[in-house]
Amino acid sequence: MSGGATAYDFAVLRVVPHVHLGEFHAVGVMVHARTMEFLDMRALSDANELARRLPDVDAVLLLRYLQTYRDVCAGRAVAGPVALAPPSERFHWLTAPRSDVIQTSPVHGGLCEDPAVVLEELFAMYVGVPHASA
């Protein structure tokens, strides 16, 4: 990519098994670069890996929830009307504060040449690459 650095925002997807305790485990990352209309995420997608990391959570149900996040990020109509909104609106909807099992970290920003590369780097940094598959 040429043309210099692009501003991006990111949030870490966290699973909070017991909301009243506030403990969380990172399971994914979303990256949004508004000027490039880029919105994508990477999350754990292996039920066995999720079960290993989160033994108190229904891993199959969690995978379904994470798939919904993917569908909204990708703008797939199957995720409902919010998925049809522009990428910036979808990102802000996904990162809105919630008291739910899946929450996001505060939104952080940075500059990059390629938001897809940053997504992979952030996923490796905050979630870690599981041994089998991501």
C-alpha positions as CSV (number, residue, x, y, z in Angstrom):
1,M,0.0,0.0,0.0
2,S,1.3,3.4,-0.8
3,G,0.2,6.8,0.4
4,G,1.4,6.8,4.0
5,A,0.0,5.8,7.3
6,T,-3.7,5.3,7.9
7,A,-5.4,5.8,11.3
8,Y,-7.1,2.8,12.7
9,D,-9.0,1.8,15.8
10,F,-9.2,-1.5,17.5
11,A,-10.9,-3.3,20.3
12,V,-10.2,-6.7,21.9
13,L,-13.1,-9.1,22.1
14,R,-13.3,-10.5,25.6
15,V,-15.3,-13.3,27.1
16,V,-16.5,-12.5,30.7
17,P,-17.7,-15.9,32.0
18,H,-19.0,-14.4,35.3
19,V,-20.0,-10.8,34.6
20,H,-20.3,-10.1,38.3
21,L,-16.6,-10.9,38.9
22,G,-15.3,-8.9,35.9
23,E,-12.6,-11.5,35.0
24,F,-12.2,-11.7,31.2
25,H,-10.3,-13.7,28.6
26,A,-9.3,-12.3,25.2
27,V,-10.8,-14.3,22.3
28,G,-10.5,-11.9,19.3
29,V,-9.7,-8.5,17.9
30,M,-11.6,-6.1,15.7
31,V,-9.8,-3.4,13.5
32,H,-11.5,-0.5,11.9
33,A,-9.8,2.0,9.5
34,R,-12.4,4.5,8.6
35,T,-10.7,6.2,5.7
36,M,-10.2,2.8,4.0
37,E,-13.7,1.6,4.9
38,F,-11.9,-1.4,6.5
39,L,-13.6,-3.4,9.3
40,D,-12.5,-6.9,10.1
41,M,-12.0,-9.2,13.0
42,R,-10.1,-12.3,13.9
43,A,-11.3,-14.6,16.8
44,L,-10.7,-18.0,18.0
45,S,-12.8,-20.4,16.0
46,D,-12.0,-23.8,17.4
47,A,-14.4,-25.1,20.0
48,N,-11.7,-27.3,21.6
49,E,-9.4,-24.3,22.1
50,L,-12.3,-22.2,23.5
51,A,-13.2,-25.0,25.9
52,R,-9.6,-25.3,27.0
53,R,-9.3,-21.5,27.7
54,L,-12.8,-21.1,29.1
55,P,-13.9,-24.3,30.8
56,D,-17.0,-22.6,32.4
57,V,-18.4,-21.5,29.1
58,D,-20.5,-23.4,26.5
59,A,-17.9,-23.3,23.6
60,V,-20.3,-24.2,20.9
61,L,-22.7,-21.4,21.9
62,L,-19.8,-19.0,22.2
63,L,-18.7,-19.9,18.6
64,R,-22.2,-19.0,17.4
65,Y,-22.0,-15.6,19.1
66,L,-18.6,-15.0,17.7
67,Q,-19.9,-15.9,14.2
68,T,-22.5,-13.2,14.6
69,Y,-19.8,-10.7,15.4
70,R,-18.0,-11.8,12.2
71,D,-21.2,-11.5,10.2
72,V,-21.8,-7.9,11.4
73,C,-18.1,-7.0,10.7
74,A,-18.4,-8.4,7.2
75,G,-21.8,-6.7,6.5
76,R,-23.7,-10.0,6.0
77,A,-27.4,-9.4,5.9
78,V,-27.9,-12.6,7.9
79,A,-26.8,-10.6,11.0
80,G,-29.7,-8.3,10.7
81,P,-30.2,-4.6,9.9
82,V,-27.1,-3.4,11.8
83,A,-24.9,-5.4,9.4
84,L,-26.2,-3.3,6.5
85,A,-24.9,-0.1,8.1
86,P,-21.6,1.5,7.0
87,P,-18.4,0.0,8.5
88,S,-18.0,2.9,11.0
89,E,-21.5,2.4,12.4
90,R,-21.0,-1.3,12.7
91,F,-17.7,-0.9,14.5
92,H,-19.3,1.5,17.0
93,W,-22.3,-0.8,17.5
94,L,-20.0,-3.8,18.1
95,T,-17.9,-1.9,20.6
96,A,-20.7,-0.3,22.6
97,P,-20.5,-1.1,26.3
98,R,-22.4,-4.2,27.3
99,S,-23.0,-6.3,30.3
100,D,-22.9,-9.6,28.5
101,V,-20.6,-12.6,28.2
102,I,-18.9,-11.1,25.1
103,Q,-17.6,-7.6,25.7
104,T,-15.0,-5.4,24.0
105,S,-12.1,-3.5,25.5
106,P,-12.0,0.2,25.3
107,V,-11.2,1.3,21.8
108,H,-7.6,2.1,21.1
109,G,-6.0,3.7,18.0
110,G,-2.9,3.8,16.0
111,L,-1.4,4.3,12.6
112,C,-0.6,1.6,10.1
113,E,0.2,1.0,6.4
114,D,-2.1,-2.1,6.2
115,P,-4.9,-2.7,8.7
116,A,-5.1,-6.4,7.7
117,V,-1.5,-6.9,8.8
118,V,-2.2,-5.0,12.1
119,L,-5.2,-7.2,12.7
120,E,-3.0,-10.3,12.6
121,E,-0.3,-8.6,14.8
122,L,-2.9,-7.5,17.4
123,F,-4.5,-11.0,17.4
124,A,-1.2,-12.6,18.1
125,M,-0.3,-10.1,20.8
126,Y,-3.6,-10.1,22.7
127,V,-5.1,-13.5,22.0
128,G,-2.2,-15.6,21.0
129,V,-2.2,-18.1,18.2
130,P,-3.5,-21.5,19.4
131,H,-1.6,-24.5,18.5
132,A,-4.3,-26.1,16.2
133,S,-6.2,-23.3,14.4
134,A,-7.3,-19.7,14.8
